Amino acid sequence: MKKILIIGATGNVGQAVRRNLLDQTDDFLTLFSRSSGQKFSNNDREKAISGDVNDLSALEKVVKGQDEVFVALSGNLPEMAKNIVQAMDDENVKRLIFITSMGIYNEVPAKVSSSGNLKNNSRLEPYRKAADVIESSDLDYTLIRPGWFDNGSSEYEITYKGQSVSGNRVAIASIADLATRLLQDRQLDVRESIAINRKS
């Protein structure tokens, strides 16, 4: 049984990853979010903690003793990424799965989306800066770069940094499946950046 910290546990992706881990593993989950007051159904295997990722001291406390960390956040991602890397370094926790966004490396072809790349969409800049922070760390990270979230078909394909993608939509269930696979195999795609989209 591993100890896994989910940061952003009340968001759509965080909740989907939580459900997968509860259904498919015997791992113990720590659920960290700004509003973790909701009741969870498997209290023998999970603990909910309210806190702010921008509070390094609080973050270090929740990271301590974890085996792996999964992050799905919105907001000031570069600063959040810096704090997460710092807390993990301070507590000697190495494995990180972090959600960023498709398009941060300008990997979306024009035929898929003319505005789906950083060079055409400044809103992607925080996602790229957060990815840069993590990629320059010494963590055993994997970045997941999804397209637009939806609840359509969960068949998916992945591509790696430097490869073009073939689509820009993906089911939340697909993101959760990939994250679950990465959390269950600590050697899978270490120090890689993976785009995920619906298989066409």
Backbone bond lengths (Angstrom), bond angles and torsions (degrees), N, CA, C in turn:
res aa  C-N    CA-C-N  psi(-1)  N-CA   C-N-CA  omega(-1)  CA-C   N-CA-C  phi
1 M - - - 1.458 - - 1.521 109.60 -
2 K 1.325 115.19 126.25 1.456 120.55 177.52 1.520 110.06 -97.79
3 K 1.322 114.79 162.57 1.454 121.48 172.30 1.527 107.55 -107.36
4 I 1.327 115.40 121.06 1.461 120.73 -176.25 1.522 109.11 -122.11
5 L 1.316 115.63 129.69 1.459 122.86 176.31 1.525 108.70 -98.00
6 I 1.337 116.41 125.93 1.461 121.69 174.15 1.516 107.71 -107.60
7 I 1.323 116.22 113.12 1.465 121.81 177.73 1.521 107.50 -98.95
8 G 1.328 115.86 120.81 1.455 121.59 -170.49 1.516 110.05 92.51
9 A 1.325 115.15 39.12 1.464 121.23 -170.50 1.514 114.05 -69.95
10 T 1.339 118.59 -19.66 1.462 120.00 -177.56 1.527 113.11 -95.06
11 G 1.327 118.04 -3.38 1.459 120.88 175.93 1.519 111.20 -76.81
12 N 1.322 116.83 170.03 1.465 121.05 -176.83 1.522 113.02 -59.52
13 V 1.324 116.64 -45.39 1.463 119.92 -178.94 1.527 110.24 -71.83
14 G 1.327 116.84 -43.93 1.463 120.05 178.25 1.514 112.31 -58.19
15 Q 1.320 117.30 -41.90 1.462 120.51 178.71 1.518 111.61 -65.91
16 A 1.332 116.80 -38.67 1.468 120.09 -179.86 1.524 111.27 -66.96
17 V 1.337 116.72 -40.30 1.464 120.41 176.92 1.527 110.06 -65.05
18 R 1.330 116.87 -42.82 1.467 121.51 177.23 1.523 110.96 -55.61
19 R 1.335 116.82 -49.02 1.469 119.72 -178.83 1.526 111.50 -61.30
20 N 1.326 117.00 -42.94 1.470 120.04 178.01 1.521 111.48 -58.82
21 L 1.313 115.98 -47.33 1.468 119.46 -177.01 1.518 111.62 -65.21
22 L 1.319 116.94 -37.51 1.463 119.63 177.33 1.525 111.33 -67.47
23 D 1.330 117.08 -37.73 1.462 121.54 -176.96 1.520 113.16 -78.92
24 Q 1.331 116.73 -32.48 1.462 119.90 -168.50 1.526 114.56 -109.66
25 T 1.322 117.96 -8.42 1.465 120.40 -175.94 1.529 109.70 -137.29
26 D 1.330 114.79 176.95 1.470 119.65 171.53 1.527 110.49 -111.22
27 D 1.329 116.97 20.88 1.456 121.96 -176.69 1.529 111.29 -67.03
28 F 1.339 114.72 152.41 1.460 121.43 174.75 1.521 108.08 -97.42
29 L 1.323 116.47 130.86 1.457 121.74 -173.47 1.521 111.03 -110.85
30 T 1.329 115.28 136.39 1.457 122.00 167.85 1.515 106.79 -109.49
31 L 1.316 115.98 123.36 1.460 122.62 -173.88 1.515 108.62 -106.44
32 F 1.328 116.12 113.11 1.465 121.78 -173.64 1.521 109.21 -116.06
33 S 1.310 116.50 122.97 1.454 121.04 178.22 1.519 109.21 -159.79
34 R 1.313 115.29 169.31 1.468 119.43 179.61 1.518 111.80 -67.76
35 S 1.322 117.02 -26.88 1.462 120.34 -178.54 1.521 109.74 -136.54
36 S 1.316 116.70 76.49 1.471 120.78 -177.63 1.521 111.56 -96.56
37 G 1.334 117.19 23.97 1.448 120.62 -176.85 1.520 114.64 -73.08
38 Q 1.339 117.55 -12.20 1.460 119.12 -179.59 1.524 110.46 -65.42
39 K 1.325 116.10 154.62 1.457 120.24 -179.63 1.523 109.66 -83.53
40 F 1.323 115.75 141.12 1.450 121.35 178.73 1.524 108.63 -112.73
41 S 1.326 115.77 150.64 1.464 120.21 -169.29 1.518 113.94 -85.41
42 N 1.319 118.41 -16.46 1.460 120.62 -176.28 1.524 110.22 -119.68
43 N 1.310 116.61 62.78 1.454 120.38 -172.34 1.523 114.16 -65.25
44 D 1.338 117.78 -17.40 1.465 119.88 176.49 1.531 111.56 -75.10
45 R 1.335 117.14 -15.77 1.469 120.62 -178.07 1.512 113.40 -121.32
46 E 1.312 117.58 8.33 1.453 118.67 179.96 1.517 110.98 -152.87
47 K 1.324 112.86 153.73 1.454 120.97 179.19 1.522 107.10 -135.02
48 A 1.332 116.48 131.04 1.462 121.44 -179.81 1.523 109.73 -102.76
49 I 1.328 115.60 131.78 1.460 121.60 -179.91 1.523 108.89 -130.09
50 S 1.325 116.57 128.23 1.462 121.13 174.97 1.519 109.39 -85.85
51 G 1.313 115.84 136.31 1.455 119.00 178.90 1.510 111.60 -176.25
52 D 1.308 114.35 175.71 1.462 122.62 -175.88 1.520 108.97 -118.77
53 V 1.319 116.28 125.96 1.465 120.93 179.57 1.525 111.23 -62.38
54 N 1.322 117.05 -22.98 1.459 120.45 179.44 1.526 113.05 -77.80
55 D 1.318 117.57 -7.06 1.463 123.62 177.29 1.529 107.92 -96.99
56 L 1.328 116.71 97.62 1.463 120.69 -173.62 1.519 112.17 -60.29
57 S 1.317 117.05 -39.19 1.456 120.31 -179.92 1.529 111.48 -61.51
58 A 1.329 116.51 -45.81 1.466 120.80 178.78 1.525 110.66 -64.97
59 L 1.321 115.85 -38.31 1.457 120.78 180.00 1.526 110.83 -65.22
60 E 1.312 117.38 -43.39 1.462 120.74 178.73 1.525 111.24 -60.19
61 K 1.323 116.36 -39.45 1.469 119.77 179.79 1.523 111.63 -63.01
62 V 1.323 116.54 -40.61 1.457 119.27 -176.98 1.532 111.94 -79.58
63 V 1.331 117.55 -26.64 1.469 121.41 177.34 1.535 111.35 -75.09
64 K 1.322 116.62 -31.40 1.471 121.18 -176.46 1.529 111.46 -54.47
65 G 1.325 115.97 128.15 1.457 121.87 176.40 1.518 115.53 84.77
66 Q 1.336 117.44 -1.61 1.462 120.18 179.16 1.533 110.33 -80.29
67 D 1.319 115.60 154.62 1.466 121.05 173.97 1.530 111.61 -93.69
68 E 1.331 115.97 -35.27 1.460 120.91 -176.73 1.522 109.21 -146.84
69 V 1.331 115.32 155.93 1.462 121.21 -179.37 1.524 108.67 -130.33
70 F 1.337 115.70 130.28 1.459 122.12 174.54 1.522 107.91 -115.45
71 V 1.340 116.78 134.39 1.466 121.47 -174.92 1.523 110.34 -130.13
72 A 1.346 115.58 126.55 1.464 122.35 172.04 1.525 107.15 -138.83
73 L 1.330 116.15 98.65 1.461 121.85 -172.18 1.519 111.39 -130.28
74 S 1.324 114.52 164.40 1.456 121.79 167.58 1.523 106.85 -131.14
75 G 1.326 116.09 162.86 1.462 119.51 -177.84 1.511 110.63 118.54
76 N 1.320 116.36 -145.44 1.465 121.67 -179.24 1.525 109.57 -80.55
77 L 1.315 115.08 76.63 1.463 120.42 -172.05 1.527 114.53 -61.30
78 P 1.331 120.61 -39.33 1.465 118.07 178.99 1.523 112.86 -59.49
79 E 1.332 117.99 -44.60 1.465 120.39 178.91 1.516 111.16 -67.85
80 M 1.321 116.70 -39.62 1.466 120.05 177.13 1.525 110.57 -61.51
81 A 1.327 116.51 -43.39 1.462 120.40 179.34 1.527 110.93 -61.90
82 K 1.337 116.85 -41.58 1.467 120.06 178.39 1.524 110.92 -60.31
83 N 1.328 116.95 -44.08 1.467 120.18 179.73 1.519 111.78 -65.72
84 I 1.329 116.51 -41.39 1.464 119.62 179.98 1.518 111.02 -64.02
85 V 1.332 116.64 -45.08 1.473 119.90 177.50 1.525 110.29 -61.13
86 Q 1.326 117.54 -43.91 1.458 121.49 -179.70 1.525 110.96 -62.16
87 A 1.319 116.89 -46.69 1.469 120.63 -179.29 1.524 110.89 -63.35
88 M 1.321 116.93 -41.22 1.467 119.83 -179.94 1.519 110.85 -67.85
89 D 1.320 117.19 -39.84 1.472 119.83 175.76 1.528 110.77 -62.63
90 D 1.329 116.31 -45.11 1.464 120.42 -177.73 1.519 111.87 -63.00
91 E 1.346 116.40 -33.87 1.462 120.58 -177.10 1.526 112.90 -101.85
92 N 1.334 116.38 7.70 1.465 122.43 176.25 1.533 112.43 56.23
93 V 1.325 115.71 44.31 1.469 122.26 173.19 1.522 106.58 -107.30
94 K 1.327 117.75 127.77 1.465 120.24 -167.40 1.525 115.51 -104.74
95 R 1.335 117.92 -33.19 1.470 119.49 -169.66 1.524 111.52 -90.15
96 L 1.341 116.11 122.62 1.455 122.91 -177.63 1.521 110.07 -132.54
97 I 1.342 115.92 128.73 1.463 122.56 170.45 1.521 106.08 -113.60
98 F 1.319 117.84 122.21 1.464 122.29 -170.34 1.523 109.56 -131.42
99 I 1.342 116.12 128.82 1.462 121.47 178.33 1.530 109.92 -86.54
100 T 1.330 116.54 123.51 1.459 120.77 172.08 1.535 107.87 -115.45
101 S 1.311 118.93 -125.99 1.464 120.55 -179.17 1.519 110.95 -152.42
102 M 1.296 114.05 145.77 1.463 119.84 170.07 1.532 109.36 -61.61
103 G 1.317 116.57 147.38 1.463 122.29 175.05 1.509 114.77 98.71
104 I 1.344 117.31 -8.13 1.468 118.56 -175.72 1.523 112.68 -71.13
105 Y 1.327 116.94 -17.84 1.470 120.20 176.64 1.540 110.34 -109.38
106 N 1.321 117.71 15.85 1.466 122.74 -178.33 1.528 111.06 58.19
107 E 1.324 114.91 43.63 1.465 121.17 -174.94 1.529 113.66 -97.30
108 V 1.354 116.81 2.78 1.464 120.36 -178.32 1.532 109.18 -93.56
109 P 1.334 118.82 116.83 1.470 120.21 179.83 1.527 111.45 -65.03
110 A 1.320 116.24 154.33 1.468 121.04 -179.99 1.518 111.72 -58.70
111 K 1.330 118.14 -33.39 1.467 120.79 -178.87 1.525 112.01 -68.02
112 V 1.346 116.61 -20.04 1.471 120.65 177.02 1.515 110.56 -88.96
113 S 1.339 116.71 -47.33 1.472 120.85 -179.99 1.518 109.39 -166.44
114 S 1.304 116.49 121.94 1.463 119.73 -179.86 1.530 111.97 -74.72
115 S 1.336 117.31 -19.50 1.471 120.02 -178.36 1.517 112.43 -111.49
116 G 1.328 116.96 15.79 1.457 119.76 -174.01 1.508 115.48 -89.73
117 N 1.336 117.65 6.87 1.454 121.44 -177.03 1.522 111.92 -116.33
118 L 1.307 115.04 155.36 1.459 121.47 179.46 1.526 111.90 -55.80
119 K 1.317 117.22 -39.12 1.467 119.52 -177.44 1.527 112.43 -62.98
120 N 1.343 117.21 -20.46 1.461 121.62 179.31 1.527 113.50 -113.25
121 N 1.332 117.22 -3.20 1.456 120.34 -172.20 1.531 109.68 -144.37
122 S 1.316 116.08 97.08 1.471 120.04 -175.74 1.525 112.98 -66.53
123 R 1.334 117.82 -15.50 1.466 119.80 178.12 1.521 112.32 -65.65
124 L 1.325 116.80 -16.66 1.460 120.51 178.65 1.532 112.75 -83.49
125 E 1.315 117.25 -8.57 1.461 120.38 -175.44 1.525 113.46 -58.35
126 P 1.348 119.90 -44.21 1.473 118.63 178.35 1.527 113.01 -60.92
127 Y 1.334 116.58 -34.58 1.462 120.04 178.73 1.526 110.92 -66.53
128 R 1.339 115.65 -39.46 1.468 119.19 178.56 1.528 110.78 -68.30
129 K 1.340 116.39 -42.02 1.464 119.10 179.69 1.521 111.51 -63.59
130 A 1.329 116.90 -39.04 1.468 119.99 177.04 1.525 110.38 -64.21
131 A 1.342 116.01 -42.10 1.466 119.39 177.55 1.520 111.28 -61.41
132 D 1.339 117.04 -40.25 1.469 120.58 178.82 1.525 111.01 -61.73
133 V 1.332 116.66 -40.58 1.470 120.73 178.32 1.526 110.18 -59.86
134 I 1.303 115.75 -47.12 1.465 119.96 -176.13 1.521 111.04 -70.47
135 E 1.324 116.56 -41.09 1.467 119.31 -178.78 1.528 111.89 -67.27
136 S 1.314 118.00 -23.71 1.463 120.08 178.16 1.532 112.10 -88.84
137 S 1.322 117.27 -0.97 1.468 121.01 178.39 1.527 110.42 -83.46
138 D 1.336 115.38 175.22 1.462 119.99 175.90 1.524 111.53 -102.11
139 L 1.334 117.07 16.98 1.462 121.53 -178.77 1.525 111.74 -75.87
140 D 1.322 115.38 159.11 1.467 121.66 171.12 1.527 107.92 -87.31
141 Y 1.315 115.09 73.13 1.458 120.75 -173.05 1.518 111.49 -90.68
142 T 1.319 115.18 158.43 1.460 122.69 159.39 1.522 106.56 -135.55
143 L 1.322 116.18 125.14 1.462 121.67 174.32 1.521 108.53 -91.08
144 I 1.335 115.94 134.96 1.466 121.48 173.46 1.521 107.40 -110.59
145 R 1.344 116.14 125.79 1.461 121.85 -177.63 1.527 109.77 -115.64
146 P 1.332 117.47 87.58 1.461 119.43 -179.61 1.521 112.28 -80.45
147 G 1.334 114.45 157.95 1.454 120.21 167.23 1.518 109.14 -81.01
148 W 1.330 116.37 -158.14 1.462 120.83 178.84 1.520 109.85 -63.29
149 F 1.351 116.87 132.88 1.459 121.75 179.96 1.536 109.91 -75.77
150 D 1.338 116.07 142.39 1.457 120.76 168.00 1.527 107.93 -155.30
151 N 1.321 116.16 -171.23 1.466 120.51 -179.55 1.522 110.96 -117.83
152 G 1.327 116.86 30.81 1.459 121.70 179.04 1.520 111.98 -79.95
153 S 1.311 115.52 -157.23 1.467 121.74 -178.17 1.529 110.47 -53.71
154 S 1.332 114.93 138.28 1.466 119.30 -176.62 1.521 113.07 -95.13
155 E 1.339 117.72 7.41 1.464 119.03 172.94 1.521 108.14 -71.01
156 Y 1.324 115.94 134.87 1.465 117.39 -175.88 1.514 112.07 -143.90
157 E 1.323 114.00 165.16 1.457 120.85 173.65 1.518 108.19 -132.89
158 I 1.313 116.10 157.06 1.455 120.97 178.77 1.517 109.93 -122.94
159 T 1.318 115.17 150.86 1.458 122.19 173.22 1.520 107.58 -135.48
160 Y 1.306 116.00 158.43 1.453 121.54 -175.09 1.526 111.40 -105.22
161 K 1.304 115.33 163.58 1.456 121.65 179.63 1.529 109.62 -51.46
162 G 1.333 115.82 131.06 1.458 121.16 -177.19 1.511 113.37 98.04
163 Q 1.344 117.39 -11.18 1.461 121.51 178.02 1.528 109.85 -104.76
164 S 1.337 116.36 146.18 1.465 121.12 175.57 1.521 110.12 -77.55
165 V 1.324 116.13 150.71 1.457 120.86 177.83 1.529 109.35 -95.71
166 S 1.337 116.37 161.87 1.467 120.58 -178.45 1.526 112.40 -108.50
167 G 1.317 117.46 0.85 1.462 121.16 179.61 1.511 109.77 -165.13
168 N 1.335 116.29 168.64 1.460 118.05 -177.96 1.534 112.85 -132.18
169 R 1.343 116.80 22.56 1.459 120.94 174.43 1.516 109.48 -127.45
170 V 1.336 115.21 151.14 1.457 119.68 -178.05 1.523 108.70 -158.25
171 A 1.319 115.77 145.69 1.466 120.62 177.90 1.522 110.30 -77.32
172 I 1.321 115.17 145.21 1.465 119.94 175.00 1.522 110.10 -56.80
173 A 1.341 116.74 -37.81 1.472 120.64 179.25 1.520 111.61 -61.08
174 S 1.333 117.42 -33.01 1.467 121.08 179.09 1.523 110.97 -69.04
175 I 1.333 115.86 -43.83 1.466 119.63 177.64 1.523 109.98 -60.05
176 A 1.331 115.81 -43.67 1.469 120.20 -179.31 1.523 111.12 -64.78
177 D 1.332 117.05 -37.46 1.463 120.17 178.98 1.523 110.66 -64.21
178 L 1.328 116.55 -46.44 1.467 119.65 178.98 1.525 110.82 -62.56
179 A 1.314 117.28 -45.03 1.467 120.54 179.63 1.519 110.80 -60.76
180 T 1.323 117.03 -41.32 1.468 120.83 179.75 1.523 110.97 -63.16
181 R 1.327 116.77 -42.84 1.465 120.39 177.69 1.527 110.81 -60.77
182 L 1.315 116.67 -42.78 1.464 120.78 -179.68 1.531 111.30 -65.94
183 L 1.318 116.85 -38.19 1.465 120.74 179.99 1.524 111.82 -71.57
184 Q 1.314 117.00 -24.86 1.467 120.11 -179.73 1.522 113.16 -88.45
185 D 1.317 117.84 -15.27 1.468 121.78 178.04 1.523 108.07 -128.73
186 R 1.302 116.00 99.01 1.465 120.88 -172.97 1.522 113.01 -68.21
187 Q 1.335 117.91 -11.17 1.456 121.21 178.45 1.531 112.71 -99.12
188 L 1.316 116.79 -6.42 1.463 120.52 -174.48 1.523 110.93 -76.59
189 D 1.324 115.82 121.13 1.472 122.78 173.50 1.534 113.13 52.96
190 V 1.325 115.59 40.88 1.460 120.01 176.33 1.523 109.87 -68.05
191 R 1.330 115.90 136.63 1.461 124.51 -179.51 1.529 111.38 57.59
192 E 1.339 114.12 41.73 1.457 122.38 175.82 1.529 109.47 -121.81
193 S 1.319 114.76 157.47 1.455 122.54 174.13 1.513 107.51 -120.69
194 I 1.343 116.86 116.83 1.456 122.59 -169.24 1.518 110.72 -116.39
195 A 1.320 116.89 124.02 1.461 121.19 170.13 1.519 108.64 -87.42
196 I 1.329 116.21 144.59 1.462 120.99 179.67 1.530 109.21 -132.71
197 N 1.326 115.88 130.88 1.461 121.02 177.72 1.522 109.63 -146.79
198 R 1.338 114.89 164.14 1.454 120.20 179.01 1.516 110.97 -63.84
199 K 1.317 115.14 135.91 1.467 119.96 178.19 1.524 108.79 -70.01
200 S 1.319 116.27 128.42 1.469 119.89 -177.29 1.527 111.32 -88.11
